[in-house]
Amino acid sequence: MASHTPKVDRHRTTHDASPPIVQKMMTPTHPLVTEKDKSIHSEHGVIHYPWYFGGTASCASVMCTQPLGVAPNGGMMGVLTNSTKCPRIFSSPMLTRPKLTASLARTAVYSGIRFGMYEKFKEMSTTPTHSPTATTLAALGALSGACGSIASNPADIVCLRMQNDPSLRHELRTNYRNIVHGLVKMFRTEGLASGWIGAGLGASRAALATATQLAGYDVFKREILARTALTDNVPTHIAASCLAGFLSTLICNPVDVVKARVMTGSTVKGHSLSETLGHAFRKEGVTWPFRGLTPALISRGPSTIITFVTIEQMKRLYREAKGLA
């Protein structure tokens, strides 16, 4: 009697056996991307990198771009003081050690968490044959960015206040000497809750920034590998980071301006978001959220390039050290 045992399709992938909702979150990886992407090893599959690479690369970027790093906030501080002139990129002495250490501390926490979470989420949802869709990557980035922002919010406030101090009268300055002094003084005089002033707005901004910057970089890089003759090398990394940096800055600049106003308490009516927005629109018109956009683009371009190129080089060294190159 003939056996009617059904045949097993040995070519059926894990993706095919996944629930429909999971399948919608994944997309088949273009053959050229599979061939060119050095983070997908032919024998070992997707390579899992140390979680701290992103935070380390971001700190390296801060060290390299600190003079330009004042540009976005310089633009925002111009708004805060009702200045009608275009902000100067080098108008604030940002190379002092206290401000540099404050920026590094904030960056280490914020970028360490958002890059670490995002990269691990991405690695867990990537196979040699399938990759997360652009929407999935954006969602993973938004979640990671929000978590990083909430954790780093106290340091972010101290950084913004230290940058804002030169534009204030002496009696209104916080006079934070460094990141530790700033945190201690803020918590002692204003309470623990003061460390999370504007946390919701900051988390929203970070969600947008990470979704457009990190996820944007991966999507742009994937498209470049699939549609051009470029390989997984420095020119590709620079091109993808430029596109991601432009997209992120364009979308996030208005949120940056509002966040700075709320965190520094620079409006006459206090920290209320609705009062802040209403006062600004009445006094400065509808274009005020885009103040400082040009300096922001100038500063974040180099920052984004350095960050992603550094990460990619760290990954290259890691592959070589592990014999996966």
C-alpha positions in Angstrom: 0.0 0.0 0.0 1.4 3.3 -1.1 2.3 5.8 1.6 0.6 9.2 1.5 3.0 10.9 3.9 3.1 14.5 2.9 6.5 15.7 1.6 8.4 18.2 3.7 9.6 21.3 1.8 13.2 21.6 2.9 13.4 25.1 1.3 10.7 26.5 3.4 12.1 29.4 5.4 11.4 30.5 8.9 9.8 33.6 7.4 7.2 31.4 5.6 6.3 29.6 8.9 5.9 32.9 10.8 2.6 34.4 11.7 1.2 36.9 9.2 1.9 39.9 11.4 5.5 38.9 11.6 5.7 38.4 7.8 4.4 41.9 7.3 7.3 43.3 9.4 9.9 41.5 7.2 10.9 41.9 3.6 13.0 39.6 1.4 16.6 40.9 1.3 17.8 41.9 -2.1 20.4 39.4 -3.4 22.9 42.2 -3.9 22.4 43.3 -0.4 23.0 39.8 0.9 26.1 39.5 -1.2 27.5 43.0 -0.3 26.5 43.5 3.3 29.5 42.5 5.4 27.4 42.2 8.5 25.7 39.1 7.0 28.3 36.3 7.0 27.9 33.4 4.5 28.4 30.8 7.2 27.6 32.4 10.5 24.6 34.5 9.4 23.9 37.9 11.0 26.9 39.2 13.0 26.1 40.4 16.5 28.2 43.4 17.5 28.9 44.7 21.0 26.1 47.0 22.2 28.3 49.9 23.1 29.6 50.6 19.6 27.0 53.3 18.9 27.6 55.2 22.1 31.4 55.1 21.7 31.1 56.3 18.1 28.7 59.1 19.1 31.2 60.3 21.8 34.0 60.3 19.2 31.7 62.5 17.0 31.2 64.9 19.9 34.9 65.2 20.4 35.5 66.0 16.7 32.6 68.3 16.1 32.2 70.2 19.4 32.7 73.7 17.9 29.9 73.0 15.3 27.9 71.2 17.9 26.8 74.5 19.3 25.1 75.5 16.0 21.7 73.9 16.5 21.5 75.1 20.1 23.0 78.4 19.2 20.1 78.8 16.8 17.7 77.8 19.5 19.3 80.2 22.0 18.9 83.0 19.4 15.2 82.2 19.4 15.1 82.1 23.2 16.5 85.6 23.5 14.2 86.9 20.7 17.1 87.6 18.5 16.2 88.5 14.9 19.7 88.0 13.6 21.1 84.8 12.2 22.9 82.9 15.0 26.7 82.6 14.7 28.0 79.1 14.6 31.0 79.8 16.8 29.2 82.3 19.1 29.6 80.3 22.2 32.8 79.0 23.9 31.8 75.3 23.6 35.3 74.0 23.8 35.6 74.5 27.6 36.2 71.3 29.5 33.1 71.4 31.7 30.8 71.8 28.7 32.6 69.1 26.8 32.4 66.6 29.6 28.7 67.5 30.0 28.0 66.8 26.4 30.0 63.6 26.5 28.1 62.4 29.6 24.8 63.1 28.0 25.8 61.5 24.7 27.2 58.4 26.4 23.8 57.7 28.1 21.5 58.8 25.3 23.3 57.3 22.3 24.6 54.3 24.3 21.0 53.3 25.0 19.4 54.2 21.7 22.1 52.6 19.5 22.4 49.6 21.8 18.7 48.9 21.8 18.2 49.6 18.1 21.1 47.5 16.9 20.1 44.5 19.1 16.4 44.8 17.9 17.6 45.0 14.3 20.0 42.0 14.7 17.2 39.9 16.3 14.8 40.6 13.4 17.3 40.1 10.6 18.0 36.8 8.8 20.3 36.0 5.9 17.2 36.0 3.6 14.9 38.6 5.2 15.3 42.1 6.7 13.0 44.3 8.7 10.9 46.7 6.6 11.5 50.4 6.7 8.4 50.8 8.8 9.6 48.2 11.3 13.1 49.8 11.5 11.5 53.2 12.1 9.3 51.7 14.9 12.4 50.0 16.5 14.3 53.3 16.2 11.5 55.3 17.8 11.2 53.0 20.8 15.0 53.0 21.3 15.3 56.7 21.0 12.5 57.4 23.5 14.1 55.1 26.1 17.5 56.8 25.6 16.0 60.2 25.9 14.2 59.5 29.1 17.3 58.1 30.7 19.5 61.1 29.7 16.9 63.8 30.3 18.6 65.2 33.4 22.0 65.5 31.7 20.2 67.0 28.6 18.8 69.8 30.8 22.1 70.6 32.4 23.7 70.7 28.9 21.1 73.1 27.6 21.3 75.4 30.6 25.1 75.5 30.4 24.8 76.5 26.7 22.0 79.1 27.5 23.9 80.8 30.4 26.0 83.2 28.3 22.8 84.7 26.8 21.3 85.4 30.2 21.9 88.2 32.7 24.3 87.2 35.5 21.6 87.0 38.1 19.6 84.5 36.0 22.5 82.2 35.2 22.6 78.7 36.6 26.5 78.8 36.8 26.9 75.0 36.6 30.6 74.2 36.8 30.3 70.7 35.3 27.8 67.9 34.7 28.0 66.6 38.3 27.7 70.0 39.9 24.8 70.8 37.6 22.9 67.7 38.4 23.4 68.0 42.1 22.5 71.7 42.2 19.4 71.1 40.0 18.1 68.2 42.2 18.8 70.0 45.4 17.2 73.3 44.5 14.4 72.1 42.2 13.7 68.6 43.3 14.1 65.2 41.6 11.2 65.9 39.3 13.1 68.8 37.7 15.4 66.3 36.0 12.5 65.3 33.8 11.1 68.7 32.7 10.2 68.3 29.1 10.8 64.6 29.2 7.8 63.8 27.1 8.8 66.3 24.4 12.4 65.1 24.6 11.3 61.5 24.2 9.1 62.4 21.2 12.0 64.3 19.6 14.4 61.4 20.2 11.9 58.9 18.8 11.7 61.0 15.6 15.5 61.5 15.5 16.3 57.9 15.9 13.6 56.7 13.5 14.9 59.0 10.8 18.6 58.9 11.6 19.4 55.3 12.5 16.6 53.6 10.6 17.1 56.1 7.8 20.7 55.2 7.5 20.0 51.5 7.3 17.3 52.0 4.7 19.4 54.3 2.6 22.4 52.0 2.8 20.3 49.0 1.8 18.9 50.9 -1.2 22.4 52.0 -2.3 23.7 48.5 -2.1 20.8 47.1 -4.0 20.6 49.8 -6.7 24.2 50.8 -7.4 27.6 49.3 -8.0 28.8 50.6 -4.6 29.8 48.0 -2.0 29.8 48.1 1.8 32.6 50.6 2.1 33.3 54.1 3.3 31.7 55.9 0.2 28.5 54.0 0.8 28.6 54.8 4.5 29.1 58.5 3.8 26.3 58.7 1.3 23.9 56.9 3.5 24.8 59.0 6.5 24.4 62.3 4.6 20.9 61.3 3.5 19.9 60.2 6.9 21.4 63.3 8.6 19.5 65.6 6.2 16.2 63.8 6.7 16.6 63.7 10.5 17.6 67.4 10.9 14.8 68.6 8.6 12.1 66.7 10.7 13.6 67.3 14.1 14.6 71.0 14.1 11.2 72.4 15.1 11.0 69.9 18.0 14.5 70.9 19.0 13.5 74.6 19.2 10.4 73.9 21.3 12.3 71.4 23.6 15.0 74.0 24.3 12.5 76.6 25.3 10.7 74.2 27.7 13.8 72.8 29.3 15.5 76.2 29.9 12.3 77.8 31.2 12.9 80.7 28.8 9.3 81.8 28.4 7.7 84.4 30.6 4.8 82.1 31.5 6.8 79.1 32.8 7.3 75.6 31.5 3.8 74.9 30.1 4.1 73.6 26.6 0.9 75.1 25.4 1.9 78.5 26.8 5.3 78.2 25.3 4.0 77.6 21.9 1.3 80.2 22.1 3.6 82.9 23.3 6.2 82.1 20.6 3.7 82.1 17.7 2.2 85.5 18.9 5.6 87.2 19.3 7.7 85.6 16.6 5.4 84.4 13.9 4.8 81.0 12.3 8.4 80.5 11.1 10.1 80.5 14.6 10.3 76.6 14.9 12.7 76.6 11.9 15.1 79.1 13.4 18.6 77.7 13.2 17.8 75.1 10.5 20.8 76.0 8.4 23.4 75.9 11.2 21.8 72.6 12.3 22.2 71.1 8.9 25.8 72.4 8.8 26.7 70.9 12.2 24.8 67.6 12.1 26.1 66.6 8.7 29.6 66.1 9.9 28.4 64.7 13.1 26.2 62.0 11.5 29.0 61.1 9.0 31.6 60.7 11.7 29.3 58.7 13.9 28.3 56.1 11.2 31.7 55.9 9.6 33.2 55.3 13.0 30.6 52.6 13.8 31.3 50.9 10.5 35.0 50.9 11.1 34.6 49.5 14.6 32.4 46.7 13.1 35.1 46.0 10.5 37.8 45.7 13.2 35.5 43.5 15.2 34.9 41.2 12.2 38.7 41.0 11.5 39.4 40.2 15.2 36.8 37.4 15.2 37.9 36.0 11.8 34.6 37.0 10.1 36.0 39.4 7.6 
